[in-house]
Amino acid sequence: MTIYHLFTGGTIGSRINTDGQISPDENSPYRLLEMYKKQFTADFNIECIPVYEILSENLDAEHLLKLVRALGELLASQKLSANDGIIITHGTDTLQYTAAILGYIFSSAKIPIVLVSSDFVLDDERANGIDNYRYAVEFIKSTVKGGCFEGMSGVFVSYCNKGGAPAIHLATRLALPVEYSGDVSSVCNSYLCTFSFRDNSGSEAVYNEKSILRTDADKAFVNINPSYRILPDNRSFNLNPKTLKLTEKTDYILRIRPYPGFKYPELSEDVKAVLHESYHSGTICISDDLRAFAEKARRLNIPILLTGLDCRENEYETVEQYRKLDIIPVHNSAAIALYCKLWLAVSNGLDITEICTHSYAGDWV
């Protein structure tokens, strides 16, 4: 087995410099591998591919395309085998965006691709980077013949929240970040699995911020989420990484987040789609301002797509009211993933309504 590592910077690829600031460091990605080898047995081959070194808040279309091209070239090469895997190191600030873009483009990959981040620099004892990397490796191992996820492929994220168990998430299901937190979650609690451990005495491991178990003697148990599923009519984009486009003109997509007193902006013909987030119950304020905005969108043939509505719960009366305004609820879908879906559709000339009213790459829960 060979695990290929694509490095892109982020906190996991950074160090604190002499000024006390966190900056990307070309040696830090290799520091991750060194730290892992000191604590665990690296019973796999390692190949490293530096892609770029940035703090992930500086991510843009150019960087995403560079990563897509590098990953596409690797997957198209003749050197990969069915037992191999890919780990991509990435920063936490825009992890959800990169994960979604890669998840949509490479959902049909034949081997697992796992994104790994760290909430603090690796030399900080609070950092979860080693844990996130460790369980990415464990997950990749579990996809080979005889493993509990034998044959599973696609794009995933490995992340251990503070006080929680290490989890594997499907890349197109990551929820919006929580303020002042580095934690990662899946919408509607739809993660793939978590890992738990028992020590040699047989007692259940207790997790704390330092993730106490770090020896090969620990026995991992995979807890598959009974709520995890892929819808039967799930589709793939089948976009070619070599010719993929990502427009830099972000005003093609108007993204709206509601709050009390919100006033809708003017719509122009340049807008191709509106992504409307909602309150946590899938609701928005039904106002005259919204009605005027929706009417203009209808005249300009601009679809308004709303995220945040859980189709498994009873709906509020306001949901029916915005449906009558031709606002389309995209059920059980992550807001960031829907934005990335729209970005891919607009950039590559795809039918926006068709793309956003069907499940792609497992994004609908």
Backbone hydrogen bonds, N-H to C=O, Kabsch-Sander energy under -0.5 kcal/mol:
donor,donor_aa,acceptor,acceptor_aa,energy
3,I,45,N,-2.9
4,Y,2,T,-0.6
4,Y,85,G,-2.6
5,H,47,E,-3.2
6,L,4,Y,-0.5
6,L,87,I,-2.5
7,F,5,H,-0.6
7,F,49,I,-1.6
8,T,89,T,-0.7
10,G,54,I,-2.7
13,G,10,G,-1.3
14,S,11,T,-1.8
15,R,23,S,-2.3
17,N,15,R,-0.6
17,N,21,Q,-3.3
20,G,17,N,-2.1
23,S,15,R,-2.5
23,S,21,Q,-0.5
25,D,13,G,-2.8
28,S,25,D,-1.3
31,R,27,N,-1.6
32,L,28,S,-1.8
33,L,29,P,-1.2
34,E,30,Y,-2.3
35,M,31,R,-2.7
36,Y,32,L,-2.0
37,K,33,L,-2.4
38,K,34,E,-1.6
39,Q,35,M,-1.0
39,Q,36,Y,-0.7
40,F,36,Y,-2.7
42,A,40,F,-0.7
43,D,41,T,-1.6
44,F,42,A,-1.0
45,N,1,M,-3.1
47,E,3,I,-1.7
49,I,5,H,-3.5
51,V,7,F,-2.6
52,Y,7,F,-1.5
54,I,8,T,-1.6
58,N,55,L,-2.6
59,L,56,S,-1.7
64,L,60,D,-2.3
65,L,61,A,-2.7
66,K,62,E,-1.8
67,L,63,H,-2.3
68,V,64,L,-2.8
69,R,65,L,-2.7
70,A,66,K,-2.1
71,L,67,L,-2.7
72,G,68,V,-2.8
73,E,69,R,-2.6
74,L,70,A,-2.0
75,L,71,L,-2.6
76,A,72,G,-1.7
77,S,73,E,-0.6
77,S,74,L,-1.1
80,L,77,S,-0.5
84,D,81,S,-1.6
85,G,2,T,-1.8
86,I,112,P,-2.1
87,I,4,Y,-3.0
88,I,114,V,-2.5
89,T,6,L,-2.2
89,T,87,I,-0.5
90,H,116,V,-2.4
95,L,92,T,-0.9
98,T,94,T,-2.0
99,A,95,L,-2.7
100,A,96,Q,-2.0
101,I,97,Y,-2.5
102,L,98,T,-2.7
103,G,99,A,-2.7
104,Y,100,A,-2.5
105,I,101,I,-2.1
106,F,102,L,-2.9
109,A,106,F,-1.8
113,I,154,G,-2.4
114,V,86,I,-2.8
115,L,156,F,-2.7
116,V,88,I,-2.8
117,S,158,S,-0.6
124,D,121,V,-2.1
127,A,124,D,-2.3
132,N,128,N,-2.8
133,Y,129,G,-2.3
134,R,130,I,-3.1
135,Y,131,D,-2.3
136,A,132,N,-1.2
137,V,133,Y,-2.2
138,E,134,R,-2.2
139,F,135,Y,-2.2
140,I,136,A,-2.4
141,K,137,V,-2.5
142,S,138,E,-1.6
143,T,139,F,-0.5
143,T,140,I,-1.4
144,V,141,K,-1.2
147,G,144,V,-2.5
149,F,142,S,-2.3
150,E,147,G,-1.6
151,G,143,T,-3.1
152,M,149,F,-2.6
154,G,111,I,-1.1
156,F,113,I,-2.9
157,V,169,H,-2.4
158,S,115,L,-2.2
159,Y,157,V,-0.5
159,Y,167,A,-2.4
161,N,159,Y,-0.6
161,N,165,A,-0.5
164,G,161,N,-2.2
167,A,159,Y,-2.1
168,I,193,C,-2.4
169,H,157,V,-2.9
171,A,155,V,-2.2
173,R,170,L,-1.9
174,L,171,A,-0.5
175,A,185,S,-2.8
181,S,178,V,-1.5
187,V,173,R,-2.6
189,N,186,S,-1.6
190,S,187,V,-1.4
192,L,168,I,-2.4
193,C,168,I,-1.2
194,T,223,N,-1.9
195,F,166,P,-2.0
196,S,221,F,-2.6
198,R,219,K,-1.2
199,D,203,S,-1.6
202,G,199,D,-2.1
205,A,197,F,-2.9
207,Y,205,A,-0.5
211,S,208,N,-1.8
214,R,212,I,-0.7
218,D,215,T,-1.6
219,K,198,R,-1.3
220,A,218,D,-0.6
221,F,196,S,-3.4
223,N,194,T,-3.3
223,N,221,F,-0.6
224,I,222,V,-0.8
225,N,192,L,-2.4
228,Y,225,N,-1.6
234,N,231,L,-1.7
235,R,359,S,-2.2
237,F,104,Y,-0.7
243,T,240,N,-0.9
244,L,240,N,-1.2
250,T,248,E,-1.5
252,Y,249,K,-1.3
253,I,250,T,-1.5
254,L,252,Y,-0.5
254,L,273,A,-2.3
255,R,253,I,-0.7
256,I,254,L,-0.5
256,I,275,L,-2.9
262,F,259,Y,-2.2
271,V,268,S,-1.4
272,K,252,Y,-3.2
273,A,252,Y,-1.4
274,V,303,P,-2.6
275,L,254,L,-2.7
276,H,274,V,-0.7
276,H,305,L,-3.4
277,E,256,I,-3.2
277,E,275,L,-0.7
279,Y,283,T,-2.9
282,G,279,Y,-2.3
287,S,285,C,-1.1
291,R,287,S,-2.2
292,A,288,D,-2.4
293,F,289,D,-2.2
294,A,290,L,-3.1
295,E,291,R,-2.2
296,K,292,A,-2.1
297,A,293,F,-2.2
298,R,294,A,-2.2
299,R,295,E,-2.1
300,L,296,K,-2.2
301,N,298,R,-0.9
302,I,297,A,-3.1
304,I,326,D,-0.5
305,L,274,V,-3.1
305,L,303,P,-0.6
306,L,328,I,-3.0
307,T,276,H,-1.8
308,G,330,V,-0.6
310,D,308,G,-0.5
311,C,309,L,-0.7
313,E,310,D,-1.7
319,V,316,Y,-1.7
320,E,316,Y,-0.7
321,Q,317,E,-1.4
322,Y,318,T,-2.2
323,R,319,V,-1.9
324,K,320,E,-1.6
325,L,322,Y,-0.6
326,D,323,R,-2.0
327,I,322,Y,-1.9
328,I,304,I,-2.9
328,I,326,D,-0.5
330,V,306,L,-3.6
331,H,329,P,-0.9
332,N,309,L,-2.2
333,S,330,V,-0.7
338,L,334,A,-2.4
339,Y,335,A,-2.2
340,C,336,I,-2.4
341,K,337,A,-2.3
342,L,338,L,-2.5
343,W,339,Y,-2.6
344,L,340,C,-2.4
345,A,341,K,-2.3
346,V,342,L,-3.2
347,S,343,W,-2.2
348,N,344,L,-1.6
349,G,346,V,-0.8
350,L,345,A,-2.5
352,I,350,L,-0.7
355,I,351,D,-2.7
356,C,352,I,-2.6
357,T,353,T,-0.9
357,T,354,E,-0.5
358,H,355,I,-0.9
361,A,235,R,-2.8
363,D,360,Y,-2.0
365,V,332,N,-1.8
